[in-house]
Amino acid sequence: MGFFKGILVGAGLGTVGGLLFAPRKGEETREKLVNDVRDIVQLTDELNDSLTEFRESLVELKENVNTIVPEFKAGLESDIEDFKFQAEPRIQQIQEQVELIQSHLPEDFQTASEQTGRFILKRPATFK
């Protein structure tokens, strides 16, 4: 509300200053004063209308966000579940392939990979 008060006070001081320093007749000065007040009232009304529209837009935006975000979240969760469903068989196939590869490795490699849970790049004693 301070902004509007500042506009009104500034307009009032400008009007008084104009009255004191204007070299016009009284009737012309009164007519200008009336026109200035009308302009100020019109600008204030336009500003209030703009602020009202802005508030309404914010309320509408909030409502849109409140409806869109849950739908987006639900869709994203569904996509994640679909990905998990598709990935699990592939992960199983990869694990089977790793086990198959391990079964074909020399004994030294199998023992080392079982201990660490992964392949290591040590040379077995038989290849030294």
C-alpha positions as CSV (number, residue, x, y, z in Angstrom):
1,M,0.0,0.0,0.0
2,G,3.0,2.3,0.5
3,F,3.5,2.5,-3.3
4,F,0.0,3.8,-3.9
5,K,0.3,6.4,-1.1
6,G,3.6,7.5,-2.6
7,I,1.9,8.0,-6.0
8,L,-1.0,9.9,-4.5
9,V,1.3,12.1,-2.3
10,G,3.6,12.8,-5.3
11,A,0.6,13.7,-7.5
12,G,-0.8,16.0,-4.8
13,L,2.5,17.8,-4.3
14,G,2.9,18.2,-8.0
15,T,-0.6,19.6,-8.3
16,V,0.0,22.1,-5.5
17,G,3.4,23.1,-7.0
18,G,1.7,23.5,-10.3
19,L,-0.9,25.7,-8.8
20,L,1.6,27.9,-7.0
21,F,3.9,28.4,-10.0
22,A,1.5,28.3,-12.9
23,P,0.9,31.6,-14.7
24,R,-2.7,30.7,-15.7
25,K,-6.1,32.2,-14.9
26,G,-8.0,30.6,-12.1
27,E,-10.5,28.9,-14.4
28,E,-7.8,27.3,-16.5
29,T,-6.0,26.2,-13.3
30,R,-9.2,24.6,-11.9
31,E,-9.8,22.9,-15.2
32,K,-6.2,21.5,-15.3
33,L,-6.5,20.4,-11.7
34,V,-9.8,18.5,-12.5
35,N,-8.1,16.9,-15.5
36,D,-5.1,15.9,-13.5
37,V,-7.2,14.4,-10.7
38,R,-9.2,12.4,-13.3
39,D,-6.0,11.2,-14.8
40,I,-4.7,10.1,-11.4
41,V,-7.9,8.3,-10.6
42,Q,-7.9,6.6,-14.0
43,L,-4.2,5.5,-13.5
44,T,-5.0,4.2,-10.0
45,D,-8.0,2.2,-11.3
46,E,-5.9,0.7,-14.1
47,L,-3.2,-0.2,-11.6
48,N,-5.8,-1.9,-9.3
49,D,-7.2,-3.8,-12.3
50,S,-3.8,-4.9,-13.3
51,L,-3.0,-6.1,-9.8
52,T,-6.3,-7.9,-9.6
53,E,-5.6,-9.7,-12.9
54,F,-2.1,-10.6,-11.6
55,R,-3.5,-12.1,-8.4
56,E,-6.1,-14.1,-10.4
57,S,-3.3,-15.3,-12.7
58,L,-1.2,-16.4,-9.6
59,V,-4.2,-18.3,-8.2
60,E,-4.8,-20.0,-11.6
61,L,-1.1,-20.8,-11.9
62,K,-1.1,-22.4,-8.4
63,E,-4.2,-24.5,-9.2
64,N,-2.5,-25.6,-12.5
65,V,0.7,-26.6,-10.6
66,N,-1.3,-28.4,-8.0
67,T,-3.0,-30.5,-10.7
68,I,-0.1,-31.0,-13.1
69,V,2.7,-31.9,-10.6
70,P,0.9,-34.9,-9.0
71,E,0.0,-36.2,-12.5
72,F,3.6,-35.7,-13.6
73,K,4.9,-37.4,-10.5
74,A,2.5,-40.4,-11.0
75,G,3.6,-40.7,-14.7
76,L,7.2,-40.6,-13.7
77,E,6.8,-43.3,-11.0
78,S,4.9,-45.4,-13.6
79,D,7.8,-45.0,-16.1
80,I,10.3,-46.0,-13.4
81,E,8.3,-49.1,-12.5
82,D,8.2,-50.0,-16.2
83,F,11.9,-49.5,-16.5
84,K,12.5,-51.7,-13.5
85,F,10.2,-54.4,-15.0
86,Q,12.1,-54.3,-18.2
87,A,15.6,-54.2,-16.6
88,E,15.2,-57.1,-14.2
89,P,15.2,-59.8,-16.9
90,R,18.2,-58.2,-18.5
91,I,20.1,-58.0,-15.2
92,Q,19.4,-61.7,-14.7
93,Q,20.7,-62.5,-18.2
94,I,23.9,-60.5,-17.5
95,Q,24.4,-62.4,-14.2
96,E,23.9,-65.7,-15.9
97,Q,26.5,-64.7,-18.6
98,V,28.9,-63.6,-15.8
99,E,28.5,-67.0,-14.1
100,L,29.0,-68.8,-17.4
101,I,32.2,-66.8,-18.1
102,Q,33.5,-67.5,-14.6
103,S,32.8,-71.2,-15.0
104,H,35.1,-71.2,-18.1
105,L,37.9,-69.4,-16.4
106,P,41.0,-71.2,-15.0
107,E,40.7,-72.2,-11.3
108,D,42.9,-69.3,-10.1
109,F,40.7,-66.7,-11.7
110,Q,37.5,-68.3,-10.3
111,T,38.8,-68.3,-6.7
112,A,40.1,-64.7,-7.0
113,S,36.8,-63.4,-8.5
114,E,34.7,-65.3,-5.9
115,Q,36.7,-63.8,-3.0
116,T,36.4,-60.2,-4.2
117,G,33.1,-60.4,-6.0
118,R,34.6,-59.1,-9.2
119,F,37.2,-59.8,-11.8
120,I,40.7,-58.9,-11.0
121,L,43.7,-58.5,-13.3
122,K,46.2,-60.7,-11.5
123,R,48.1,-63.3,-13.4
124,P,47.5,-66.8,-12.2
125,A,50.5,-68.7,-11.0
126,T,50.3,-71.1,-13.9
127,F,51.0,-68.3,-16.4
128,K,54.0,-66.7,-14.8
